[in-house]
Every structure is written in C-alpha cells, then in structure tokens.
Amino acid sequence: MLSGFPPVLECRGVTAGYGGVQVLFGVDMRIQRGEVVALLGANGAGKTTFLRVLSGLEPAWDGGVWLNSQPLGNMAAFRRVTAGICQIVGGESIAEGLTVGEHLRLWASSLEGGASPEVLAELDEVFPRLAERRGQMASTLSGGEKQMLALSKALIVRPELLVIDEFSLGLAPIVVGELLPVIRRINERGSAVLMVEQSVNVALSVAHRAYLMEKGAIVYE
C-alpha cells in the first residue's frame, strides 16, 4: 500500500438514513492506494446504506466523502462511476437481458478505444469458463459465473476504487476460493478495494485491514 499518498477514499463523520430514521452515525474510513479493506458487520449493521452513500444512491445527511481528495458532495451516481468508483453487488451486477459478450463490450465502451487485445486475453486467461460462454445469456449463468462476469468489469475498467458488497453471498466455498485470487489481481493492478462481507474468514483472507460496523457506527478497526 502507498501510505505516503492521499487516500483513495476518505469518509469523515458520515451520517445518513431513510425518512426520519437514522442508520449511519458518524462513520469515518480511509482507504489508501494499494489497499484491500474489509467492512465487517452483521445484517442490519448499516453496511449497505454506507455503500449506497459512497455510490451516490443515497445522500449523506452530514459529513463528507472524498475520492482522491475530490469531494463527492452531491455528485450523481453515474458521475461517481466516471470518477472511478465501481461497485459490484452480490448476484445483482449483471443485466440479465444481455449475453456475456455484450456485457464485456458494454463495459469496454467506457474506455477510449475500447478494451485492448491484451485486456481481452487476460479475461480469457482469468475466466476461461466465460470465454466459452461469450454468446450465452447472462441470466443462464450459475451464481459463480455471474460473479465472474461482474468481476470482469473491474478487470476491464480498472477503477480507482472497487466496492464489493456481499462477495461470497450464495456461493459455494470452492467458488469463493477460485474468485479470491481475482480480487488480489485487481488490487495488484492498482485498484483500491473495499470488500463488504459477513464471513470474517473470507474477508480477512484477502484484506490488509478491516473495520467492524455495529448499529451504523465503526466500533473497531
């Protein structure tokens, strides 16, 4: 990790909620370039609400969020994607009406000149099963293959910050074991990673640091 540089992500005193119900209570977090950070906590701890604030899907009531020292403020969700935040939600990060190949072309379209032959070759190397299914509808993939397809996006666009919500949700342990090295690979390519996970064993097998959230607050780092 590159601790001498400004953090890729910095959150200070973030509060948020829904309607009149407060869910987050002064959340502070820093993620340095080159880090994989785990956010742990039980169901209902506020983890997903926190990610929605990061992605611009919910407004922060108070506090601030910075990406590479740029305040995100009220920046729209799609502009946060352009700024470098890529979020993968367990089982929900694909468009079921598109084929595998159409997903890859869609994500590559966000790059000037599209995906290079080297990047496409890397995808085939990392996910040979997907290489065999380019023409297959994403809706017919297994749970593990859908997660592979979702991770392909990060290999193509190489975001500043990759956010993964419930990485192991619904996946067999053997599939999780196959995908964890891909997280390390994405991180080694230069993306900081925030990994939200209920399984402590899964998260700490790949993370450099971890935060524990309870009742909408960080209680341990």
N, C-alpha and C positions, 0 to 999 in steps of 0.2 A: 504494500500500500504506500501511497505517496503522501505522507503526513505533512510535508513542508508546503503543500499547495492548499489553496482554499478548498473547502469541502465541496463535493459534487452536490450534495443535498444538505441543507441546514434548515431545521424547524425550531422555532422558538415560541414557547407558550401557546401552542395551537389549541384553541377550544372550538368545538363545533357540536351540532346536534340536529335534531329533526323537530320542526314545530317549536314547541316550548320545552322540549326535553333535551337537556344537555347530555352528550355522550362522551366527549373528549374534554379533559381537564388539564390544560397547560402542558401539552406534550412537547418535549424537547428531544431532538435527534440530530446527529451529524453522521454523514457517511462520506468517507474520504475516497478519492480516486484509487481504484485498485482493490477496494474492499468488497467482501460479501458480508452483509449484516443480516442477522435473523431477527424478526419480530415475533416473539412467542406470546401465547396467551390462550385462555380457554374461549369457547364460544361465548359471544356477548361481551367480550372484554373491550371492544371498540376498534379492533384491528382493521376491519373492512371499512368502517367510517373514516379512519385515518387515511387509508389508501384512496378513498373517494375524494378526500380533501386534496391530497397530493396530485391527483389526476384532474382536478378541476370539476368533478362531478357534483361536489357539494361545497358550498362556501365555508370558509373559516369564519367563525364569529369574532375571534380575536387571535392575536399572534401573527406570525409571518412564516412564509416558506420561500426559500431561495434555492435556485438551481444554478450552480457555477457562479454564485454571487449575484445572480439576477433575481430580483424579487418577482415572484409569480403573481402575487396580489389577486386580482380578479381575472387573470388571463384565462381565456376559454380553453376547454379541454383539448380541442384539436390543435391549438397553438402550443400547448404543452407537449404534445406529441412531436411537433416540428422542432421544439426547443431541445428535445432529446429524452423525453420520458416514454418508455414503452412498458405497458402493463399487460400481464398475462393472468387471466382469471381461470382458476381450475375448471376445466371442462367447458368453458364458455368463450374461448378466444378464437373461435373459427366461425366462418359463415357457412352454414350447412348447405346452402344452395350453390356453392362453388366446388370445383374439383380441387385436388391437391395442387396441380399445376397452376390453376387460376389464382390460388392463394399466393403462390410464390411470385407470379407475375404482378399481382396487385401490390405486394409489399415492395418489390423491386422498382415499381413505378415511382416510388417516392424518392429514389436516388437519381441523381443526374446521370443520364446514360444507362440507367438500369443496373441490374446485378452483373458483375463481371463474370467471365467464364470460370475464373478461379473460385469465386464465391459459390457458384452453382456446383462446381466439382467438390468443394468442401461439404456442401449439403448432402451430396450423394454419398460421400465418404462417411459422414457422421450418422446419416439416417438412410441406410441402404433400402430399408423397407419402404420408405416414402418414394425413393427413386423408382421402385417397381409399381407405384400406385399414382403416378402423375395424372392419369386420366380418370381416376376414381373419385366419386363424390365424397367430400369430407364427412358427410353425415353417416357414411357406411364404415368409417374407420373405427377401430377399437379405441377405448379410452386412452391407452398408452400412445397409440399412433396420433390421436388428436393432440395430445400434449407435445409430441414430437413436432407436429406441424406448427403448433403455436410457438415453440422454441425456435423454429426455423426463421421466424420473423426477426428475432434478435440477432441471429447469425447473419442475416441479410443487412439490416439497417444499422447494426452496431450502435445502440443507443448510449447516451451518456449515463442513464440510469435505467436498469431493468428492474421492474417491480413484479414479483411473482406471488400471487395470492393463492394459498392452499395448494402448494405444489404437488403434494402426494395424495390429494383428495381422490378417493375411489380407485387408486392404482394399486396393483399387486406389488409387494415388496421387491420382487425381481425386476419389475419395470422401473420402479423408483431407483434401484441400483444402477440400471442402464442409463438413466437420464441425469443423475447427479454429475457425472464427468462432463456432460454438456454444459451445465451451469459453470463449472470451473473453466471450461474452454472459453465461454462467452466472457467471463470475468478476465481471463488472461488476454483476451483481445482488446481490453481497455474499458469495458463497461463496468461501472459500479453496480452492485446487485443488492436489492432489498428483498428478502425472502420471508414471507409471512407463512407460518407453519404451526400446526398444533403438535406435530411429532418433534419432540426435543431431539431425539436421536437422529432423525433425518436432517434437521436444521443444523445441528452442531457438527455434523459430519462434513459440512462444506463451508460453514460461516467462520469468519475471523473473530467476529464479536456478536453479541446478542443483547437485545433489550427485552424485558418482560413487562407486558402491559396487563394491568388489572383495573377493572372499573373505569376505563378511559384514561388512565394515567400510567406513566412509566414508573415502575416501582423498583426496578433493578436493572443495572447494566453490567 
